[in-house]
Amino acid sequence: MYGESMKYTIRFGSAKMLYEMPYVNKEGTFTLERAGTYGLWLSGKMFTKAPIGEFGFNLVDEKTGSTIPLFLSIMRARVNGITHSRMELYTFDAGPGTYKLSITKDPFVLDVVMKKVGDKVIKDAIDYNQFTIQIYTHISFVLRFISIWMIALGLIIAVLGGVLPNI
């Protein structure tokens, strides 16, 4: 129980980046080798004002020309390093192929609200060169949630197993 939970939690934090595009490029093309669910992440320097609420995305399958639907990450996952942080904004399902990702001026409503709050808290201008858009394989929130609780449960059982026999 404890080992499996640790494996999934570590896998989440050390996921392999599949694509990275500087925010200032506004458009890029990438290839996916296998079908799956993927996450669109905003990555940037910690403790700086982010461009959340200023943009949206358009994702197009280059072969078919069809737009790939993006789903808002309700419980936005975050991974923090010492100097940089990333946050999952959207997820999408895609098969193998080449895709064109564009940054649009159509932000999600919740992000616009977050921007207004951020503008009140941080008055600095945004340095767009500090941010990139990244694509990672998506790991379900439910799986992360269960993994974290199983780690906690495993630690409690280990502690109780070592303490209770001595009482």
Backbone as JSON, one array per atom type, in Angstrom:
{
  "sequence": "MYGESMKYTIRFGSAKMLYEMPYVNKEGTFTLERAGTYGLWLSGKMFTKAPIGEFGFNLVDEKTGSTIPLFLSIMRARVNGITHSRMELYTFDAGPGTYKLSITKDPFVLDVVMKKVGDKVIKDAIDYNQFTIQIYTHISFVLRFISIWMIALGLIIAVLGGVLPNI",
  "N": [[0.84, -1.19, 0.0], [1.79, 1.34, 0.93], [4.12, 1.54, -0.62], [3.19, 1.55, -3.34], [1.71, 3.93, -3.33], [3.7, 5.82, -2.86], [5.16, 5.49, -5.2], [3.37, 6.47, -7.2], [3.07, 9.12, -6.34], [5.68, 10.15, -6.49], [6.09, 9.8, -9.22], [4.32, 11.69, -10.21], [5.49, 14.16, -9.41], [7.89, 14.07, -10.78], [7.39, 13.97, -13.49], [7.85, 13.57, -17.03], [8.61, 16.19, -19.21], [6.97, 16.87, -22.22], [6.84, 18.8, -24.15], [7.86, 22.18, -24.64], [7.21, 25.62, -24.78], [8.18, 28.93, -25.19], [6.37, 31.54, -23.63], [6.2, 33.98, -24.94], [6.38, 33.3, -27.63], [3.88, 32.56, -28.59], [2.87, 30.61, -30.34], [3.23, 27.22, -31.37], [4.45, 24.0, -32.49], [4.03, 20.55, -31.86], [4.72, 17.03, -31.32], [2.97, 14.11, -30.46], [3.58, 10.88, -29.3], [1.97, 8.8, -28.44], [-1.43, 7.86, -27.71], [-3.4, 9.52, -25.23], [-4.09, 11.24, -22.1], [-3.31, 14.56, -21.6], [-1.62, 17.35, -20.02], [-1.76, 20.91, -20.02], [0.52, 23.2, -18.98], [1.48, 26.12, -17.13], [4.54, 27.56, -16.67], [6.92, 29.19, -14.62], [9.01, 31.75, -13.09], [9.18, 31.73, -9.59], [7.31, 33.72, -7.26], [6.77, 35.89, -8.86], [4.7, 38.02, -10.85], [2.2, 36.43, -12.7], [0.93, 35.75, -16.04], [-1.72, 34.87, -15.84], [-5.14, 34.83, -16.68], [-4.96, 36.45, -18.84], [-4.86, 35.09, -21.17], [-5.83, 32.37, -23.36], [-6.09, 29.1, -24.84], [-5.65, 27.51, -28.03], [-5.89, 24.48, -29.58], [-4.93, 22.48, -32.21], [-5.31, 19.66, -34.31], [-2.91, 18.86, -36.56], [-3.1, 17.14, -38.76], [-5.85, 16.59, -39.27], [-7.02, 19.05, -38.96], [-8.84, 19.62, -37.05], [-10.14, 21.1, -34.04], [-8.94, 20.5, -30.82], [-10.65, 19.72, -27.91], [-10.27, 21.49, -24.83], [-10.02, 20.96, -21.36], [-10.78, 22.48, -18.34], [-8.58, 22.44, -15.59], [-9.8, 21.74, -12.65], [-9.0, 21.33, -9.93], [-6.26, 22.61, -9.72], [-3.15, 21.36, -10.3], [0.04, 21.84, -8.82], [3.53, 22.25, -9.03], [6.34, 22.91, -7.26], [9.58, 24.22, -7.39], [12.84, 25.26, -6.31], [13.37, 27.78, -7.43], [11.57, 28.0, -9.52], [8.18, 27.4, -10.62], [5.32, 25.44, -11.55], [2.04, 25.19, -12.99], [-0.84, 23.32, -13.62], [-3.07, 24.08, -16.12], [-5.01, 23.28, -18.04], [-6.44, 20.23, -19.38], [-6.25, 17.71, -21.93], [-7.4, 15.29, -24.32], [-5.73, 13.26, -26.6], [-4.65, 11.67, -29.63], [-1.9, 9.84, -31.17], [0.2, 12.03, -33.03], [0.73, 15.19, -34.78], [0.51, 18.43, -33.44], [-0.78, 21.77, -33.27], [-0.27, 24.4, -31.14], [-1.71, 27.3, -29.94], [-1.57, 30.49, -28.38], [-4.24, 32.34, -27.23], [-6.36, 35.28, -27.0], [-8.42, 34.76, -25.27], [-9.29, 34.22, -22.34], [-10.17, 31.94, -19.64], [-13.03, 32.42, -17.56], [-12.72, 32.18, -14.72], [-9.97, 32.53, -14.49], [-9.72, 35.2, -15.22], [-10.88, 36.44, -13.03], [-9.03, 35.65, -11.07], [-6.84, 37.07, -12.02], [-7.62, 39.73, -11.54], [-7.6, 39.79, -8.76], [-4.89, 39.18, -8.35], [-3.75, 41.45, -9.53], [-4.33, 43.37, -7.64], [-2.83, 42.54, -5.48], [-0.15, 42.19, -6.37], [1.65, 44.64, -7.78], [3.56, 44.92, -9.72], [4.79, 44.88, -13.14], [4.23, 42.36, -15.64], [6.71, 40.06, -16.56], [6.92, 38.64, -19.4], [8.8, 37.04, -20.61], [9.7, 35.33, -18.67], [8.1, 33.12, -18.57], [6.84, 29.92, -19.61], [5.0, 27.64, -21.69], [4.06, 24.39, -21.06], [3.86, 20.89, -21.82], [2.75, 17.98, -20.33], [2.32, 14.49, -19.52], [-0.85, 13.81, -18.28], [-1.78, 13.32, -14.9], [-4.22, 11.91, -13.0], [-6.24, 13.76, -10.7], [-7.65, 12.39, -8.75], [-6.17, 10.03, -8.47], [-3.76, 11.12, -7.49], [-4.7, 12.23, -5.07], [-5.63, 9.94, -3.68], [-3.2, 8.55, -3.53], [-1.63, 10.22, -1.87], [-3.1, 10.12, 0.53], [-2.88, 7.39, 1.05], [-0.17, 7.15, 1.54], [0.0, 8.62, 3.93], [-1.67, 7.02, 5.54], [-0.19, 4.64, 5.48], [2.13, 5.47, 6.87], [1.03, 6.05, 9.38], [0.12, 3.5, 10.14], [2.6, 2.17, 10.25], [3.85, 3.57, 12.36], [2.06, 3.08, 14.47], [2.24, 0.31, 14.5], [4.82, -0.01, 15.42], [4.68, 1.21, 17.89], [2.45, 0.31, 19.4], [2.89, -2.53, 20.02], [4.75, -2.26, 22.03], [3.46, -1.27, 24.2]],
  "CA": [[0.0, 0.0, 0.0], [2.66, 2.51, 1.07], [5.04, 1.58, -1.75], [2.47, 1.96, -4.55], [1.36, 5.34, -3.19], [4.93, 6.59, -3.05], [5.51, 5.41, -6.62], [2.52, 7.38, -7.96], [3.35, 10.49, -5.93], [6.98, 10.52, -7.06], [5.89, 9.88, -10.66], [3.66, 12.97, -10.48], [6.44, 15.25, -9.24], [9.03, 13.97, -11.68], [6.89, 13.63, -14.82], [8.71, 14.03, -18.14], [8.04, 17.22, -20.06], [6.9, 16.44, -23.61], [6.99, 19.96, -25.03], [7.94, 23.48, -23.96], [7.16, 26.76, -25.69], [8.21, 30.22, -24.49], [5.09, 32.24, -23.68], [6.27, 35.07, -25.91], [6.28, 32.77, -29.0], [2.44, 32.55, -28.9], [2.44, 29.5, -31.19], [4.24, 26.2, -31.54], [4.01, 22.69, -32.98], [4.64, 19.44, -31.14], [4.27, 15.7, -31.72], [2.7, 13.13, -29.41], [3.86, 9.54, -29.81], [0.92, 7.84, -28.08], [-2.72, 8.4, -27.26], [-3.49, 9.68, -23.78], [-4.56, 12.52, -21.56], [-2.15, 15.42, -21.38], [-1.89, 18.59, -19.32], [-1.1, 22.16, -20.42], [1.03, 23.83, -17.76], [2.18, 27.4, -17.18], [5.72, 27.47, -15.82], [7.63, 30.46, -14.53], [9.77, 32.07, -11.9], [8.36, 31.89, -8.39], [7.16, 35.03, -6.62], [6.6, 36.95, -9.85], [3.34, 38.11, -11.35], [1.99, 35.56, -13.86], [-0.07, 36.26, -16.99], [-3.02, 34.19, -15.7], [-6.27, 35.72, -16.94], [-4.71, 37.25, -20.04], [-4.76, 34.25, -22.36], [-6.43, 31.06, -23.46], [-5.36, 28.26, -25.79], [-6.31, 26.82, -29.14], [-5.09, 23.3, -29.93], [-5.44, 21.94, -33.48], [-4.66, 18.49, -34.89], [-2.37, 19.29, -37.85], [-3.49, 16.22, -39.83], [-7.28, 16.71, -39.58], [-7.45, 20.44, -38.87], [-9.88, 19.75, -36.02], [-9.75, 21.68, -32.75], [-8.98, 19.56, -29.71], [-11.25, 20.39, -26.74], [-9.47, 21.62, -23.61], [-10.83, 20.89, -20.15], [-10.2, 23.21, -17.24], [-8.15, 21.68, -14.41], [-10.53, 22.33, -11.52], [-8.07, 21.31, -8.8], [-5.02, 22.83, -10.45], [-1.94, 20.81, -9.71], [1.21, 22.72, -8.81], [4.81, 21.65, -8.66], [7.24, 24.0, -6.93], [10.99, 23.97, -7.19], [13.44, 26.31, -5.49], [13.21, 29.08, -8.09], [10.5, 27.97, -10.51], [6.95, 26.7, -10.28], [4.43, 25.22, -12.69], [0.65, 24.94, -12.61], [-1.62, 22.74, -14.71], [-4.23, 24.92, -16.43], [-6.0, 22.53, -18.81], [-6.1, 18.89, -19.84], [-6.85, 17.35, -23.21], [-7.2, 13.92, -24.79], [-5.22, 13.3, -27.97], [-3.99, 10.48, -30.15], [-0.58, 10.14, -31.74], [0.14, 12.97, -34.14], [1.34, 16.51, -34.65], [-0.49, 19.41, -33.01], [-0.38, 23.18, -33.23], [-0.76, 25.07, -29.94], [-1.68, 28.76, -30.06], [-2.06, 31.27, -27.25], [-5.29, 33.25, -27.7], [-6.74, 36.35, -26.07], [-9.72, 34.33, -24.76], [-9.05, 33.51, -21.07], [-11.3, 31.36, -18.91], [-13.6, 33.42, -16.64], [-12.09, 32.06, -13.4], [-8.64, 33.11, -14.59], [-9.88, 36.66, -15.24], [-11.11, 36.82, -11.62], [-7.74, 35.49, -10.39], [-5.99, 38.17, -12.46], [-8.02, 40.95, -10.85], [-7.09, 39.67, -7.4], [-3.44, 39.29, -8.45], [-3.39, 42.84, -9.82], [-4.42, 44.13, -6.38], [-1.78, 42.08, -4.56], [1.17, 42.43, -6.96], [1.54, 45.8, -8.68], [4.62, 44.86, -10.74], [4.47, 44.48, -14.5], [4.54, 40.96, -15.93], [7.82, 39.81, -17.47], [6.45, 37.49, -20.17], [9.95, 36.2, -20.95], [9.95, 34.41, -17.55], [7.1, 32.06, -18.56], [6.74, 28.97, -20.71], [3.87, 26.71, -21.71], [4.62, 23.04, -21.11], [2.92, 19.77, -21.92], [3.13, 16.77, -19.6], [1.27, 13.48, -19.41], [-1.72, 14.18, -17.15], [-2.02, 12.34, -13.84], [-5.52, 12.22, -12.42], [-6.3, 14.31, -9.35], [-8.13, 11.32, -7.86], [-5.03, 9.16, -8.21], [-2.86, 11.86, -6.59], [-5.36, 12.35, -3.77], [-5.59, 8.62, -3.03], [-1.79, 8.23, -3.25], [-1.18, 10.98, -0.7], [-3.75, 9.56, 1.73], [-2.33, 6.05, 1.32], [1.14, 7.37, 2.18], [-0.28, 9.0, 5.32], [-2.18, 5.83, 6.23], [0.94, 3.72, 5.66], [2.98, 5.99, 7.95], [0.31, 5.86, 10.66], [0.16, 2.07, 10.46], [3.97, 1.85, 10.64], [4.1, 4.11, 13.68], [1.24, 2.31, 15.44], [2.8, -1.04, 14.57], [6.02, 0.02, 16.23], [4.39, 1.73, 19.23], [1.46, -0.5, 20.13], [3.41, -3.75, 20.64], [5.59, -1.92, 23.18], [2.64, -0.74, 25.31]],
  "C": [[0.88, 1.24, 0.0], [3.56, 2.67, -0.15], [4.39, 2.05, -3.04], [2.13, 3.45, -4.49], [2.58, 6.23, -3.41], [5.31, 6.63, -4.52], [4.69, 6.42, -7.44], [2.79, 8.84, -7.6], [4.67, 10.98, -6.51], [6.85, 10.68, -8.57], [5.24, 11.22, -11.03], [4.66, 14.12, -10.43], [7.58, 15.24, -10.23], [8.59, 13.58, -13.09], [7.79, 14.24, -15.89], [7.96, 15.07, -18.97], [8.1, 16.75, -21.52], [7.13, 17.58, -24.59], [7.07, 21.22, -24.17], [8.02, 24.58, -25.01], [7.25, 28.04, -24.87], [6.87, 30.94, -24.68], [5.09, 33.3, -24.78], [6.17, 34.59, -27.37], [4.84, 32.72, -29.5], [1.96, 31.38, -29.74], [3.58, 28.51, -31.33], [3.62, 24.89, -31.99], [4.76, 21.61, -32.21], [4.03, 18.13, -31.61], [4.08, 14.83, -30.49], [2.87, 11.74, -30.01], [2.76, 8.54, -29.5], [-0.33, 8.56, -27.62], [-2.72, 8.5, -25.74], [-4.11, 11.0, -23.4], [-3.33, 13.32, -21.17], [-2.57, 16.7, -20.68], [-1.1, 19.74, -19.92], [-0.74, 22.91, -19.15], [1.62, 25.2, -18.08], [3.34, 27.29, -16.19], [6.41, 28.83, -15.8], [8.36, 30.61, -13.22], [8.82, 32.3, -10.72], [8.38, 33.33, -7.9], [7.19, 36.18, -7.62], [5.16, 36.9, -10.35], [3.22, 37.3, -12.64], [0.9, 36.12, -14.78], [-1.42, 35.53, -16.94], [-4.13, 35.22, -15.91], [-6.09, 36.59, -18.16], [-4.77, 36.41, -21.31], [-5.6, 32.98, -22.22], [-5.6, 30.27, -24.46], [-6.26, 27.78, -26.91], [-5.37, 25.7, -29.55], [-5.72, 22.64, -31.14], [-4.61, 20.73, -33.9], [-4.21, 18.88, -36.29], [-2.87, 18.42, -39.01], [-4.95, 16.45, -40.25], [-7.77, 18.16, -39.6], [-8.51, 20.66, -37.8], [-9.31, 20.32, -34.72], [-9.93, 20.64, -31.66], [-9.59, 20.28, -28.51], [-10.31, 20.36, -25.53], [-10.41, 21.65, -22.42], [-10.09, 21.6, -19.01], [-9.79, 22.26, -16.12], [-8.77, 22.35, -13.19], [-9.61, 22.43, -10.29], [-6.67, 21.41, -9.4], [-3.8, 22.33, -9.69], [-0.82, 21.82, -9.83], [2.43, 21.91, -8.41], [5.78, 22.81, -8.46], [8.67, 23.49, -6.78], [11.55, 25.07, -6.3], [13.21, 27.68, -6.11], [12.04, 29.14, -9.07], [9.31, 27.12, -10.03], [6.16, 26.47, -11.56], [3.05, 24.85, -12.18], [-0.09, 24.41, -13.83], [-2.88, 23.57, -14.91], [-5.35, 24.14, -17.08], [-5.5, 21.12, -19.06], [-6.76, 18.67, -21.19], [-6.52, 15.9, -23.53], [-6.78, 14.0, -26.25], [-4.59, 11.97, -28.34], [-2.62, 10.85, -30.65], [-0.73, 11.1, -32.91], [0.83, 14.27, -33.83], [0.25, 17.53, -34.4], [0.09, 20.81, -33.01], [-1.07, 23.83, -32.04], [-0.61, 26.57, -30.13], [-2.2, 29.39, -28.77], [-3.04, 32.29, -27.81], [-5.54, 34.33, -26.66], [-8.1, 36.05, -25.45], [-9.54, 33.54, -23.46], [-10.34, 32.93, -20.49], [-11.74, 32.37, -17.84], [-12.94, 33.37, -15.26], [-10.7, 32.68, -13.39], [-8.69, 34.64, -14.6], [-10.09, 37.18, -13.82], [-9.79, 36.73, -10.85], [-6.8, 36.63, -10.76], [-6.33, 39.46, -11.71], [-7.54, 40.94, -9.4], [-5.57, 39.85, -7.41], [-2.98, 40.71, -8.72], [-3.44, 43.71, -8.57], [-3.26, 43.8, -5.44], [-0.39, 42.43, -5.07], [1.03, 43.52, -8.01], [2.56, 45.77, -9.82], [4.07, 44.5, -12.11], [4.87, 43.01, -14.7], [5.72, 40.89, -16.89], [7.5, 38.51, -18.22], [7.58, 36.55, -20.57], [10.25, 35.17, -19.86], [9.06, 33.17, -17.61], [7.15, 31.19, -19.81], [5.45, 28.18, -20.57], [4.47, 25.33, -21.9], [3.51, 22.01, -21.24], [3.54, 18.56, -21.23], [2.0, 15.75, -19.74], [0.47, 13.82, -18.16], [-1.85, 13.01, -16.18], [-3.26, 12.79, -13.09], [-5.41, 12.75, -11.0], [-6.72, 13.23, -8.36], [-6.98, 10.4, -7.49], [-4.03, 9.84, -7.27], [-3.41, 11.92, -5.19], [-5.27, 11.02, -3.0], [-4.16, 8.25, -2.65], [-1.3, 8.94, -2.0], [-1.81, 10.43, 0.58], [-3.24, 8.17, 2.06], [-0.93, 6.15, 1.94], [0.93, 7.7, 3.65], [-0.76, 7.79, 6.12], [-1.06, 4.83, 6.48], [1.87, 4.16, 6.77], [2.32, 5.8, 9.31], [0.36, 4.4, 11.08], [1.56, 1.66, 10.91], [4.28, 2.35, 12.04], [3.33, 3.33, 14.74], [1.76, 0.88, 15.6], [4.06, -1.09, 15.41], [5.76, 0.45, 17.65], [3.5, 0.78, 20.01], [2.01, -1.79, 20.73], [4.25, -3.47, 21.9], [4.77, -1.41, 24.37], [2.21, -1.86, 26.21]]
}
